[in-house]
């Protein structure tokens, strides 16, 4: 019985015991190095299908280029730093804020993080090994290792020396829970749809009591930080009077003319009017007439406080970004909580009121809301509601409305982010952008649309990279500063040791922050700045850091940079791929990778995210145990996920691949073993020497194999994995359903085995990168003259190495077409294939001229093939044809009985006993004794009586058959 689990386990042991992976690395590589970068995963959980998709790609491509004559190192790596680890530790320790970490101690916290980094390494090794992926996991690089971190410092120093690093004060999105800034990519990853409240607020003009300018905002919590209102100088505004409203006090109100018009045709206005409200336009004017006017603050907290630029507080100013698309044509300005607001504040010399801490809570100065979280995760609208109640109470609210929108959340802890003006260290991506865009043209993307699409658009919209984080477990920024303003940046451990006199063995924050440097300028102690590096700086430095460049492997790295190939999921277009590109462009003025395959996302069968909690998918190990790793690999490799599209993972899909690919391959192999197991497989030169005189089916098989190999090579050279799987699938199907089916009688006579065996040998190499287990299984059981220890140590077949007259393929296609026509005619006439017929005629002269007539006769079970005026089947069944049909049906059912009795084709010492009351059947057996013995591999036929054997039904006539081994 065929057991894929047993076969794959046996092969895994074979690879391990014989160190086949190591030998593939030591194999002669006449074409030199092929560089592949493996993006490091976190070992903070077990591998999921998304990890497996990338891993399979990272196995197929290196296996292929190794067979093509290259040396392909495959060093694994582990991502060790950042919020994913910190959040795990915080959860275990029950921490809910950054302050709790500081109280606990950064040293203890970081060491706890270190202990959690490699929690699931052994589980990863188990799954990756079972998947059949070859990777050096024993010598994996880790981003927390001293050598790796030292190279990260070196990379940072290169940016510094090139003038590409600066400290700036900008409005950035922060996570209040993690109390840190986030990168452009991290922000993009965390958007969620939530419900919020928009409000239109009344700001009373100082010189016109009872006249209010209306401003609209979706962030009520920023209103206590308001310092100005912005209008468009050329926008048309109106002052209108409102009287008799049930909820809004009488007065004059100012909005843009466009927004008043929208209000006057709204359902809301119709309700107001019905309730007795009266609206009249009092005045129309351009926005510039409002500039410089003062208004009363909503919150009086800062009237008596000393604030820089206080003379400009609560003033109407003009701004280019004001539009009438949303709101009232008036924008509330809080420079501490918005990028445009901050830039405008700097331009107009407005005061900045930052009354919220990095933890997202109001300072005590905001007396009515002191200590409140502005965007609490448990109820994001809670604080906004309290502020709205305050506005209502103080007659400052014009209207409110609930709405749904996409809002950024922390990609790790799901906390709503807030815009926040803060100091950060930046990389000058904008300065690099022209070079980034120019070099990006050299990168080949698969699928191609990613180049100008997802990656290209992201690159075009990139801005300066905020690289500093206010966290703990990460590579640190190697900047030391003194109170006098002196700054030193270190690019190596040696430089720091020489400057400090301290032996350095660890570069993490809790260790390195204790290292002080004497200031050469003033003599005081210089200390490292407290921030750590964005973890993506670690990841983007990977090509250099995994080699401990430039401290080791400098010549090796310089001669092999950039990489020929990388692969990850579509989300990495804005992350790892992007940061690799930025760092390589800045440091080497080169691309970091030449070719990249981007996979999509694997979802559950219902289209939802895979979730252990929802139990909506089958564990990968369970799938591999049931169907084998090759089935899982081929299913994913042939799916839309390889073209950066989403895949709804289906166990049924795996089952289909198992049946239509794995079992079919197993059946082909078993068929060969049945007839030719003891035969030597001829060499290529031997095959080519006699192929011209071979049976048409053998000529076609070798020609078709050559065709598939050519197509696969062309595609794989350009990283066309999905296209290659289609060619492989089609060939396997034709091998089984066409070649074997039509060659069975020849095989029984011992003919055609050499071509069959040679095709299996070539097929085992062709499928080796995709299905490494069954390819090895087939290869190991072939008797080859120049056999390697493993199929994975073989060389890829060169294009045109199996040149055959292409007319053979053309003629066979026409033959297959003729058979399709004939089968359709049989089906239409209701005549089964086992019933012989006299002839069939075809009207297509070109087809008739080129078909292999004997094959058509054989497959359609007809005595003659002729050219006629139409496609027509002679359906007249004479007595002789009837007998042949019954013989064929009898042979078929006896052979099925042989299978049921576990008799192989080699079991020929069998007596066929039969008993029947039907004279016609008895006569057929006597007439066709020779044919029946040959068809059913029996030594003798014997009539018997009183048999207690299986009864067969042959066209309605009964016969008992018993098979007895002599």
N, C-alpha and C positions, 0 to 999 in steps of 0.2 A: 504494500500500500504506500502511496505517496504521502509523505509527511514533511511539509515545508519547514515546520519548527525543528524537526530532527536534523534536516539537511543544513539549515542555517546555523544551528548550534555546532554541528560538526565542522562546518567551514570556519566559524569563529575560532574554534579551538585549533584548527589547522593553521590559520593565519597567526595566531598567538604563539603556538609552539614552534613554528618555523620562521617567525619574525619576518613575515612577508612584507609588512608595511616598511620596516627598516630596510629591507632589501630593495624595495622600490625606490627608496631614497638614495641607495648606493648604486643603483643601476646606472650603466653608462649613459651619459647625457651629452651626446655630440652637439646638440643645439644650444647648450648652455643653461643659464638660469631663467626660470619663469617665476616672477615675483607675485605673490598673492598675500594680501593683507586680510587678516581675520579679525573683524570687529569683536571686541570682548563683551560677553554677556555678564550679568550679575549672577552669582551663585546663591541668591537669597530665596530661591524657590526652585521647584522642579521644572524641567523643560516643557514647554507647551508647543502646540503645532506651529506657531509662528517661528519659534526657534528652529524647529525641525525643517521647515521649508528652506530657511537660509542655510542650514547645515548641509542639506542634501545638495543644494547648488554648489556649496563650497567643497563638496566631495566629487561631484561629477566633473567639474572643470579641471581641478588638479589631476584627477585620474587620467583624463583625456590627454592633457599636455605632457604628462609623464610618459604615456604610451607613444606620444609624438616625438620623444627624444629629448625632453627637457628635464632638468632637475627642479622639482617643485617642493620647497620646504613648506611645511604646514604646522606652524607653531601656534598653539592655542594661547588664549589670553583670558584673564579675569578682570572685569571692571570692579573696583573695590571701594571707590569713594562716593561721597555725595549723599543727598537726601534719602535715596532708597534705603541705605544702611541706617542712617540716623533715625529715620521714621520707625524702623523695626525696633531699634533699641529704645526709643522714646515710648513706644507702645508697651514693650515688655516691662519697662520701669514705671509705667503709668504717668509719664510726664505729658503735660498739655501745653507747656509754654517754654520759651527759651530760658526764662529766668530759673526754672527748675533745673535745667542743665547746668547753668552757672553755679547754682547752690550745691549741686551734686559734685561738681568739679570736672573741668574740661579733661583733665588727665584720665580720670576714671571713666568718663563718658567715651573718650576716644579709644581707650583700651577695650572697652566693652564692644565698641563698633568693630575693632580689629578681630575680636573673637567670633563675631557673627558673619564676617565676610564670606568665609568658605564653608558655610553650614551644609550646603547641598552639593558639594563638589563630587562626592562619591556617587550620588544619584545621577548627576550629569554624566559622569564617566560611564555609568551602566547603560544609560539610554543612548548616548552617542555611539558607544561600542555596538549595542544591539542594532542600531540603525545602519551599521556597516560603514560609518564614516571613519576615514583614517585621519587622525590629527594627533600631534604630539602634545598630549595633555600632561605628561609627566614633567616636562620642562616648560610649563606655561609661564608666560610673563604675567606679573600682577602689578596693577597700577599703584599699589601701595608699597612696592619694593623700593629700597633706597636707590638702586641704579635707575629705575624707571623715573622716579621723582627728580633725580638729579638732571636727567635729560630734559624733563619738563622745565626745570629752572633755566637750563641752557636755551631752550626755545624762547622762554619769556625774555631772557637777556638779549636775544637777537632782535626781538620786537623793540625793546627799550633802546638799544644802540642805533636802531634805524629811525628813532623818533616816532614810533607808531603807538606809544603808550602815553596816556594822559589821565590825570584825575579831573573829573568834572562834576558839576552839580546839576543834575537833570531830573526831570519827572519820569520815574520808572514805575513799572508795575511790581509791587511787592506782595509777598505772602505774609500776612500779619501773624499767623501761627508760627511759621518757620523764622519770621523776622529777618527776611533776606530778600534781596532783589532777584529777579529772574531774567533769563536771557530771552531774546526774541523767539527762539524756537520753543522754549519751555512755556512761554505764554501761549503760543499758537496751539500747543498740545492740549490745553486744558479748558477749552470753551464748552460751556453747558448752557442749555436753555433754562432760564429761570423767569419767574414773575417778579416784577418790580413796580414801583409807583412813581409816576411822573407828576410833577407839581408845577403850577403856574403861580408865581409869588408876586406880591405887591410891594414895590419899593416906592415910598412916598418922597416926592421932590421937596427939598428944603425950601426953595423960594416959591413953591406953589402948593401950599397945604391943601389936601383933598385931591391932589392929582398924583396918580400912581403910574410908574412905568412897570410893565409886566415882563417878567423873565421866566423862562421855562427851563426846568432841569430834571434829569432822571436820577441825580445823586443828591438827595436832600441832606445827607450827612455832611456835604461840603459847604452848606450854606453858612454855618458859623465861621467859616474861613473866607467868606466873601469880602473882597476889597474894592471891587469895581463892577460896572456893567459895560458891556461892549455892544456897539451898534455899527451898522454899515453907513458910511457917510452918504452914499448915493442911493441908499434904500429909501423908499417912500414910506413914511409913517403917518399915522392918524391919531388924533386925540378924540376919544368918544366919551359921551356921558352915559352912565348907566343908572337908571332909577327903578325902584319898585321890585328889585330882585329879592327873592325869598331868602337866599343864603349869602349874597354878596352886598356889602354896604354901598349906598349911593356914592358916586364920585366920578371923577374923570380918569380915564385910563389910556395909556399910550402903548400901541403895538404897531407892527408893520401893516400897511394897507392890505397886503396879500393875506395876512393871517386873520385880520378882521373879516375880510370877505369870506374866508373859509368858515369862520365862526357863524356868520350871518346866514349861511345856507345849511348849517348843521342841525341834526336832530336835537342837540343840546339847546341851541338857541330857540328852536320851536317850542320846547318845553318851557324855557325861561319866559318867552313871550306870552305863552298861554297862561303862565302864572302871574302875568302883569308887568313883566320887565319891559323897559323902554330904552332903546339904544339910539343915540343920535351922534353923528359925526360933528365934532365941534371945530376941528382944525386939521389941515393936511400940510405936511412939510417934509423936507429931506432930513436924513439922519444927522447931518453935520450941525444942524441947529440945536441938537441935544448935547453935543460934545462940551465937556467942562462943567455941566450941571452937577450939583451935589444932591445926594439923597440920604434919607435916614437909614441907619443900619437895622437889619432885622434883629440882631443880637447886640446888646450894648456893652459887651465884655471889654472892648478895646478903646472905648472913648477916652478913658483916663490913663491908658498905658503908653509908655514911650516905645515907639516903633519906628525904625528907619523908613524914610519917605512917607511919614504919616500925613504930610500936607496934601498928598494925593489920594488919601483913602476915601472910599465911598464917592467916587467920581465916575461920570459917564465918559468913556473913551471910545475911539473908533478902532475897528479891526477889520482886516481884509477877509478873515475867515467867516464873518457873520453872513448867514444866508436866511432865506425865508422858507426853506424846505420843511423844517420842523420847528415847533414852538411858536415864538412871538416875534422873531426878528431881533430879539435882545438876548444876549448871552451873559449869564452870571459868571464872574471871573474870580477864581480862587487859585492863585499862582502855585500854592503848595500841593495841588492835587490834579494837575493836568498839564500836559506838555505845551499845548497852545497857550494855555493860561500863563504858564511860567515864562514862555518866550515873550508874550505880550507885556507881562509885568516888568521884565527886564528892559524892554524897549520904552515903556511909558513911565519907568521909575515908580512903579507901584509898590506899596509895602507887601510883605509876604507874611501871612499868618499861618503858621504850621501848628495847629492845636491838636493834632493826632500823633501819637507815638508810632514807632515802627511796629509795635504790637497791635496796631489798629484800634487803640482805645483813646478816647478824648482825654486831654490833660485836665487838671483841676480847674484851670482858668475858664473852661467851658462849664460854668457853674450848674446849669440846668441838666447837663448830661455827663458830668464828670465820671470818668471810669468806664463809660459804656463802650462796648465794641461796636464800631460803626457798621460792620457787615457780618454779624454773627452767623456762623455756619449752620446752627440749628434753626435759625429763622432770619433770613437775609433782610427782611423788611422791618424787623422789630424796632430798630433805632430810627429808621426813617418815619415810622408811624408816630413815634414819640415826638419827633421834630415837627411833623405835620400837625399834631395836636397842639403844640406850642404856637404854631403859626395861626391856627384857627382861633385859639384863645386870645391872641393879640391882634386879631383882625388883619392878618398879613397874608392869608391864603385866598387866592382867586378861584383856583380849581385844582382837582386831583384826578388821576386816572390810573388804573392798573393796566399794565401791558406786559407782554412776554418778549424777551430778547435773548440773544446769545451773549453770555458774560464769561470773562476769563476766570478760571479757578486754578489753584495750585495743582500741577500735574501729579503730585505725589500724595497730598493730604486732603485734596478737594476743598480747601478753604477758598472762599471768594477773594480775589485779589483786589487791591486798591491802587489807584494812581498816587504816587508819593514822590515829592521832591527830596532827593537825597544825594549825598556824595557817593561816587563810584569811580572805579578805575576802568578805563575804556581802551579798546583797540581801535585804531583809526581805519575801520573798514571802508568808510566813504572815500578815504584817500587811496585805498587799494582797489576800489571798485573797477576802475577802467581796466586794470591788469587782470582782475578776477574774471571779468566778462570776456576779455580777449583770450585768456588761456582756456576758459571753459569750452571754447569752440573745438579744442583738441580732444575732448573726452567723448568716447562712444558710449551711448546709453542704450540699454535694452530693457523695456521697449524704447524706441527712438523718440517718442513724443515727450518723454520726461525731460529731454535736453532743453527744449525751448519752453516746455510747459512748466511742470511743477518745480523743477530745479531752476530753470532759467528765470521764471517769474520771481522766485524767492531771491535769487541773486540780484535781480534788478531792483528789488525793493529793500535790499539789505541796508542797514544803517550801523553806526558804530556799536561795537560789541561790548556790553557791560560784563567784565570778566571777574569782578570782585563779588564775593559772597560773605555775608556776616554769619558764617557757620563754623563748623569745627573739624569734621572728619573729611579732609580733602588735602590736596597739594596746596601749600601755602604760597602767597605772593612773596618773592624774595627781595622785598624792598625794606631797607632799614633807614629810619629818619631820625633826625636830631631836632631838639627844640629850636636850634638856631637856623633851621631850614636846610641843613646839609642832608643829602640823599645818596645812598649807595645801593646798587642793585647787584646781586651775586648771581653768577651763572654756573657755579660748581661748588661741590663740597669743599674742595681744596681751597678755593678763594675765601670761603667763610672761615675755615679752620685757621688760615694764615692771618685773617683780620681779627679773629676773636681769641685765638690761642686755645680754643676748645675743640676736643675730638668729637666729630660728628658721626653718629651711626644711625640717626633717624631724622627725617625731615618733616615730621608731623607737627602740628601747631603746638600741642602741649609740651613738646620737647624743644622745639626751635624758638618759641617765644621767650624762653629763658636765656637765650644767647644774646648778649649785649656787645656792642662794638664801640671802642673809644673813638670819639669824633675828632678827626684831625684838624678841624676848623676851630672848635671851641673847647675841646677836651672833655666835654660831658659824654654821657652814655647814649649811644644810638640804639633804638629799639625797633623791632620789626613792626610794620603796620599790622593791625589786628585781622584784616580780612584774609580769606582763603580764596583760591581760584575756582572759577566755574569748572565743574567736572568735565564739561565738554572741551576745556582746554587740555585736560588729561587725554581725552579720547582723540582729539585732533592731532596731538603730539605723538600718537602711537607709532607711526613709521620710524621716527627717530628714537623714541624711548624704549621700544622693545629691543633695539640693538644697543642700547646704552650709548647712543651716538652723542657727541663725537669722541667720547672717552674710550670707546672700543669700536671695533668693526668699521672704522671710518672709510677705509678703501673699499671694503666690500659694499657698504651702503652707497657710497657715491657712484660706484660703477653699476649699481642695480636700481637706482631710483629714476623714475617712479615705478609703481607696481603696474603689472600688466592687467591685474584683475582684482576686483572686490565685489562683494554682493551683500545686500541687506534689504530690509523691508522699505516700503514706500515712505514711511514716516521719517526715514533717515535722510531723505533728500534735503530736509531742513535742519538736520542735525549732523550726524557723523560725516556724511558726504560733504556737507557745507563747511564744517570746521576743518576737515582735512584739506579742503581746497584753499581756505583762507590762510592756514598756517604754511602750507607748501608754497603758496604764491608769495607770501611775505619773506620767507626764509630762503627758498631756492629759486624763486621766480620761475617755477615749473608747476605743472599739474602734479597731483599726488597719485593719481590712478588714471590709466588709459582706457580701461573698459569696466563697465559696471552693470550688473544685472540687478534689477529692482523687482522684488516680489510684492504681491498684494497682501491683504490681511485675510487670515483664516477665521471664519465665523462658524458658529454652530449651524446645524442643518436648517434651523428656523430663521436664520439670518441675524440672530442676536449674538452678542459677544459671548465667547466661550466662558463658562463660569462653573467652577467646582460647586459653588453654592447652589446653582440652578440644576446641576447634574445634567447638562444638555449636550454632553459629548462623551465619547468613549476614550478612556485613557490610552495614550499612544503605546504603552508597553503591552496593553491588552490586545490592541490591534495587531501589533507585530507578532505576538505569540499566536494569534489566531490565523492571520493571513500571511505572515512573513514580512520582513522589512522591504523586500523587493517590490511587493505589491503596494505598500505605502509609498515608497519612493516613486514608483512609476505613476501612481495616481496623482501625486502632487506635481511631478515634473511635466505631466501632460495636461495640467489643468490651467484655467485662466489666471491662477495666482502667480504663475510664472511671467505673466504679462502685466504685472502690477495691478491686477484687478482683484476684487474680493472673491473669495471662494466660500460657499456654504458647504462645509465639510460633511460628507455623507458616508456612513459605513457601507451603504449599498454600492457606492462608487468604488470603494476598496474591493468589495466582493466581486464586482464586475471585472475589475482589473485582474483579480486573482483567477477568475474563471477564463477570461478571454486572452490573458497574456501568460500568467505563470503556469496554469494547468495546461494550456496549449503547448507551451515550451516543453513542459514535462512530458506530454504525450509524444511530441516529436522526438525528443531524446529517447524515450522508452521504446518507440518504434524502431529506432536505429539499433538500440541494444538488443532488441528482440531478434533482429536478423543479422546484424553485422558487428556484434560486440567484440568478436575475436579478430576483426580485420584491421590492418594498419591503414591509417588515413594517409593518402598520398600527399606528396609535396605539391606546391604550386606549379613547379615546372613540369611535374608528371601529369597534373591535371591539364595544363595548357597544351601539352604535347598531343593529347588525344581527344580534346574536347570537340574538335571539328567533326569527328565520326561518332560522337556520342548520341544517345537517344535525345530527341527534341526536348523532352522534359528536363533532362540533365543540362542540356545547353541553356535552356531557359532559366533554370535555377541559378546557375553560375552567372549568367548575364544579369539576372535580376539582383543577385547579391552584389555584383559590381556596381550596378546602378544605385542601389541603396547606400553602399559604402561611399560612393562619390558624393551623393546628396548630403549624407550625414557629415562628411568631412567639410564640405563647403559651409554648411550651417554651423557646425561646432566651431570652426575657425572664426566665425562671426558671432559666437555665443547664442546661436539659435537653438535652444534646448527643446522648446515645445515642438518646433517643426521636425526636429530629429526624432522625437518620440512617435510622431505620426508615421514617419517612414518605417520605423522599427515595427510598430503595431501592424501596419499593412503587410509588411513582409512576413511576419510571423503567421498572420492569418492566411496568406497565400501559400506559404510553406506547408501548412497543415491541410487546409481545405482544398488545395489544388494539386500541389506537387505530390504529397503523400497519398492523397485519394486516388490519383491517376497512376501512381507508380506501385501500388500495393501488389499487383500480380507479378510485376517484374521482381520486386524484392523477394517474394516467395520463391522465385526461381534463382535467387542469388545475384541478380543483375542490378547495377546502379548504385551499389553500396559505396563505391569510392567517391562519387560526387556528393552523395548524401553526407558522408562523414566529413568531407572537406568543407561543405557548406555549414555544417554544425560548428566546425573549428572556427571558421571566419565569423559566424554569427556570435559565438561566445566572446570574441574580441570586440565586436561591434556593440554589444549590449553591456560589456563589462563596466563602463563608467556609470551606467544607469541602474543596472541590476547586478551588483557585484557578486551576489550569492549564487544565483542559479547559473550565471555565466561560469563561475568557478566549478560548480557541480558538473556541468556539461563537459567543460575542458578537462577536468581531472579524470574523467572516464572515457576519454578518447585515446586511442593508441597512435600517438604522434611520433614521427621520426626525430624531430628536433624539439622535443617537449621541454618547456621551461617549468620551473617549480610551481608557478602559478600563472593563470591567464593574465593577471595584473602585472606580470613581468614581461609580457609579450609587447611587441611593437605594433603600433597601429598600421593597418594595411594601407599602403600608398595608393593614391588615386591611379586608375588605369592599370593597376597591377594584374587585373583579371579581365583584360580586354577580350570581349566576345562580340561577334557581329550583332549590332543593335537591331538588325532585322528580326532576330529571334524574339525579342521582346514584343516588337510590333505584331509579328505573326501570332504570338501567343495571346495577345490582347484580342485579336480578331477571332481566334479560336474560342476564347472565353465568351466573347460576344455571341458566337454561333451557338454555343452550349446554352447560354441564357435564353436565346430565342427558342431553341428546341425544348428546354424545360418548361417554358411558358406554354408552348403548343401542347405538350404532354398534359400539363395541369388543366388547360382548357378542355382537352378531350377526356380528362378523368382517367388517364392510363398511367399506372405507376411505372417508375423507372426500371423496376426489375423485369418488366415484361418486354422482351425483344420485339422490335418492329422492323419492317422491311427497309424503309428508306425515309429520308427527309430531304426536302429541296429548299434552297436558299436563292433569293432573287438578287442579292448584292454580288455582282461579279467580282469586285475587288476583294471582298471578304472570302468568297468561294475560292478565288485564285490563291490566296495566301494562307488559308487555315491549314492546320495539321489535321488532315482528314482522319487518320487512324485514331487520334485522340478524340475527335468529335464522335466518331462511331462508338468508341469505348464508353465515353461519358454519357452519351444519349441512348446507348444500347440499341443501335440501329445497324443494319447490315450494309447500307449504302448511303452515300451523301452525293446529291446531284445538284446541278444548277437548274433553276426553274423560273417561272414567271412570278412566283410568289413564295413566301415562306410557308411551307406546307408539310405536314406529317402524314405519312401513309399509315392509317390506323387499322387497316385490315389485318386481323390476327388469324393466321392459318393454324392447322393442327400442330405442325412442327414448331411454330413460334410459341404456341400455347405451352407445349412440353418444355421448351427452354425456359419460359417464364416460371413454370412451376419448379423446375430444377434450381433456378436461381433463388427463388424464395425458400425452398427447402434448404439449400446451402447456407443461406443467411441465418435461418433459425437454428440450424445445427451448430454453426459457429458461435451463436449467442449462447447456446447450451454449453459449449466448450468453456467459454468464459465463466459461466456460472459454476462449472465444475473445476475451476482454477487450472485448466489445461492451457499450456502455452503452445506456440507454433512448433516448438521443438519436441513436444510430446506427440510423436507420430506412431507410437506403438499402441494404437487404440483400435478396438473393435467397435464398429457401429452396428448395434442390434436394432432391428426395426420390426414393427408389427402394424399392419394396416389391412382393412377390409376393402379398401379402394383399389380396384385392379389397375386403374390408370396410374396411380402413384407407384404401385409395385412395379409396373411396367417401366416407368421412368427410371426408377432406381436400377433396374436390370440393364436398361439401355445405356444409361450414362454412368456406369460403375466407375470407369476410369476418371471421369470429370469430378464425380462426387468425392472420390478418395482424395483427389488433388485439392479440390476446393476446401475440404474439411479436414485435411491432414490426418486421414485414417488409413490404417494398414489393411483392414478387412471390412467387408459389409456382410452381415449375416441376418437372414430372415429368422424370426423367432415367434413363439406364441406364448400367451400368458404373461407378457411383460408387465411389471408394476413400475413403469417408467413414465417420464414426462410425455404428455400428449401434445402434439403440435397441430396447428390448424393451417393447412395449405390450400388457400382458395376455397375454404368451406369443407375440405376433406380432412379426415382425422388420420393421424399416424403417431404411433408411440416410438420414441427413440431412447435408447440407452447407450451411453458411452462407457466402455470398459477397457481399462488399461491392461495390456497383456503382461 
